[in-house]
Amino acid sequence: MNFPEDLKYTKEHEWIRIEGTTATVGITDFAQSQLGDIVYIDVDSVGDQVDANQVFGSVEAVKTVSDLFMPISGEVSEVNPALEDQPELVNEDPYGNGWMIKITFEEGVDMSSLMDADAYQKQVEQEA
């Protein structure tokens, strides 16, 4: 299981990479492994302001559909266009080419609920 140190994590298994007031969001290696083969990503929230912990889309695997939750409040500015034709990128490269959305956010947005890699790894070990 992979837990990159440069990311922050949510208890719902999303990751977030913060760069200035832009952030990239996806699901973790643990989440994709639990879902199995991903066949469809449904995100139609581009341009929407979404609050932290609100649903911004869903991911469909062969056996289940799972909601995607916003790690911090912000505006969805981009959806990964590659996932339309290649949703399996989430399984193959969850922290790279399998990213899901980019968001823009205001400075000072609340990030207190985000975990670092060590805390997230401990959560995963408890759930496994």
C-alpha positions as CSV (number, residue, x, y, z in Angstrom):
1,M,0.0,0.0,0.0
2,N,1.3,3.4,-1.0
3,F,1.0,6.5,1.3
4,P,2.8,9.5,-0.4
5,E,4.2,11.9,2.2
6,D,3.5,15.0,0.1
7,L,-0.3,14.5,0.2
8,K,-3.1,15.0,2.8
9,Y,-5.9,12.5,3.3
10,T,-9.5,12.3,4.4
11,K,-11.2,9.7,6.5
12,E,-13.3,8.9,3.4
13,H,-10.1,7.9,1.5
14,E,-9.6,10.9,-0.8
15,W,-6.2,12.4,-1.2
16,I,-5.4,16.1,-1.8
17,R,-2.3,17.7,-3.2
18,I,-2.2,21.4,-2.4
19,E,-0.3,23.9,-4.6
20,G,-0.9,27.5,-3.7
21,T,-4.7,28.0,-3.9
22,T,-5.2,25.1,-6.3
23,A,-5.5,21.5,-5.2
24,T,-5.7,18.1,-7.0
25,V,-8.0,15.5,-5.6
26,G,-8.3,11.7,-6.1
27,I,-9.0,8.5,-4.2
28,T,-6.2,6.7,-2.4
29,D,-4.5,3.4,-3.3
30,F,-6.4,1.8,-0.4
31,A,-9.8,3.0,-1.8
32,Q,-9.2,1.8,-5.3
33,S,-8.0,-1.6,-4.0
34,Q,-11.2,-1.9,-2.0
35,L,-13.4,-0.9,-4.9
36,G,-11.8,-3.2,-7.4
37,D,-11.9,-2.6,-11.2
38,I,-13.2,1.0,-11.7
39,V,-15.4,1.3,-14.8
40,Y,-16.8,4.9,-14.6
41,I,-16.2,8.2,-12.9
42,D,-19.2,10.5,-12.6
43,V,-18.2,14.1,-11.8
44,D,-20.5,16.9,-13.2
45,S,-19.6,19.6,-10.7
46,V,-17.2,21.7,-12.7
47,G,-17.8,25.3,-11.8
48,D,-19.7,24.4,-8.6
49,Q,-18.7,25.6,-5.2
50,V,-18.7,22.5,-3.0
51,D,-18.3,22.5,0.7
52,A,-15.9,20.2,2.6
53,N,-17.4,16.7,3.1
54,Q,-20.1,17.2,0.5
55,V,-20.4,14.8,-2.5
56,F,-18.8,16.1,-5.7
57,G,-19.3,12.9,-7.8
58,S,-19.1,9.2,-7.7
59,V,-16.9,6.3,-8.8
60,E,-18.4,3.1,-10.2
61,A,-16.6,-0.2,-9.9
62,V,-17.7,-3.6,-11.3
63,K,-19.6,-4.4,-8.0
64,T,-20.4,-1.1,-6.4
65,V,-20.8,2.7,-6.7
66,S,-19.2,5.0,-4.1
67,D,-19.6,8.7,-3.5
68,L,-16.7,11.0,-3.7
69,F,-16.4,13.6,-0.9
70,M,-14.8,17.0,-1.1
71,P,-11.7,17.2,1.2
72,I,-11.9,21.0,1.6
73,S,-14.3,23.7,0.5
74,G,-13.6,25.1,-3.0
75,E,-14.7,25.4,-6.6
76,V,-14.3,22.4,-8.9
77,S,-12.3,23.9,-11.7
78,E,-11.4,20.8,-13.8
79,V,-12.2,17.1,-14.2
80,N,-9.5,14.8,-15.4
81,P,-10.5,14.3,-19.1
82,A,-8.5,11.1,-19.4
83,L,-10.9,9.3,-17.0
84,E,-13.8,9.5,-19.5
85,D,-12.1,6.9,-21.8
86,Q,-9.8,5.4,-19.3
87,P,-11.4,5.1,-15.8
88,E,-8.9,2.3,-15.0
89,L,-6.2,4.9,-14.6
90,V,-7.6,5.3,-11.0
91,N,-6.6,1.7,-10.4
92,E,-3.3,1.8,-12.2
93,D,-2.0,5.2,-10.9
94,P,-4.3,6.7,-8.2
95,Y,-1.8,9.4,-7.2
96,G,-0.7,10.3,-10.7
97,N,-2.6,10.0,-13.9
98,G,-5.7,8.8,-12.0
99,W,-6.4,12.1,-10.3
100,M,-10.1,13.1,-10.5
101,I,-10.6,16.9,-10.0
102,K,-8.8,20.1,-9.5
103,I,-10.2,22.7,-7.2
104,T,-9.5,26.4,-6.4
105,F,-10.0,27.5,-2.9
106,E,-9.6,30.6,-0.7
107,E,-6.6,31.2,1.5
108,G,-7.4,30.3,5.1
109,V,-9.8,27.5,4.1
110,D,-10.2,25.0,7.0
111,M,-7.9,22.0,6.5
112,S,-8.0,20.8,10.1
113,S,-9.7,17.5,9.3
114,L,-7.0,16.4,6.8
115,M,-4.6,13.8,7.9
116,D,-0.9,13.4,7.1
117,A,0.4,10.1,5.6
118,D,1.2,8.6,9.0
119,A,-2.2,9.3,10.5
120,Y,-3.9,8.0,7.3
121,Q,-1.8,4.8,7.3
122,K,-2.9,4.1,10.9
123,Q,-6.5,4.6,9.9
124,V,-6.1,2.1,7.0
125,E,-4.4,-0.4,9.3
126,Q,-7.4,-0.2,11.7
127,E,-9.9,-0.8,8.9
128,A,-8.0,-3.7,7.3
